[in-house]
Amino acid sequence: MAKFTKPEKSWALYDWGSSAYSIIITTAVFPLFYKAAATDAGVGLADSTAYLSYTIAIFTFILAMLGPLLGTIADYEGMKKKFFTVFFVLGTVSTAMLAFVPEGQWLWLLICYVFAALGATGANLFYDAFIVDVTTEKRMNRVSAFGYGLGYIGSTIPFALAILIILLAQNEILPLSVTNASRLAFLITAAWWILFSIPLFRHVKQKHFIKREASPVVQSFRRLSKTIREIRQYRALFLFLIAYFFYIDGVGTIISLSTAYGTDLGLSATSLLIVLFATQVVAAPFAILYGKLADRFTGKKMLYVGICVYIIVCVYAVFIETIMDFWILAMLVATSQGGIQALSRSYFGKLVPKQNANEFFGFYNIFGKFAAITGPLLVGITSQITGNSSLGVLSLVVLFIIGLVVLIFVPEPTPHDPVDEVAAE
């Protein structure tokens, strides 16, 4: 921590807080809670997984449509943090509301999940864009990986607490039902997320911006239209986005559907929670390692490594039969999950014009979110047609291969920082 400035640490601590949402809501407790509610209502396993996939596709489509425009408006002085705050409040409040959905109402759970996910992913759009304000290009790999590393470490604390409460309730040691223990986990998630967002609100400021002008919304549409018309000037940037579109699609789909997939394989909720907890612990040092190796071998080469690991994951998923197989799969994911996300963010951050960072991170968002529509739909449709979730996961291989091939043609970022100074207060 001593190697990082106060803005860098404050920015990274948001990942420490918000990652509780990623593991408890996106990956672990909520999917199990939802699957149980859907099963109690008579919804089949494959169908409930498909409905969750379609829900993910819906909210990602909404944000993908809004991302570039909101990002363009947020490039104006003082607007980035305002937009971040709106989505932050939507995400934290909706996450807390999951605890109050009546038992067995699986459809209402999905509706609340849509708003929670909109808030979380929307806030992340502007959080990611803040990376150009808190550090220099030369330090971006390390700072981005540091954020993901902190996120994995920080998320294990509320996740461990949630697992403990659920297990104690399951064994009737606590006077709670397993359902109410899961509800408490949702409240813990919201509280943890809010608490560790305070440093960002206090110490992170928008340093790169465009001066405000009359009719900002109209002007933002014009700037966005101009960027699209002049896309050839940003060949490297948009070529990277095409590669990112495909490979991050597979990454996000595996993260969001891993628990539902494990449930379909017949793995117990307790086993799944323990595996996912271990995944978070292992992912933390590997995310930081990716950042260090990227400084030595370049971020692009480390992205190749991450994509290849995920291809192996998709193929291996077909052969899963036991909890040990799932452990092996989870540990493979843990080695590359944080690294590929962190280096994608820093690689893109080096490519974008700093004063238009929000606009371009809006495109980063739209490519990522549209990708997140394709993957879940692919898995959902394949699972329903074949009646086999494993084949749905295998279908993601084609996305990773396309992403890898396109990434080969993306040039390395050209340094823009005149000196290697850290943006300190």
Order of alpha helices (4+ residues) and beta strands (2+ residues): alpha-alpha-alpha-alpha-alpha-alpha-alpha-alpha-alpha-alpha-alpha-alpha-alpha-alpha-alpha-alpha-alpha
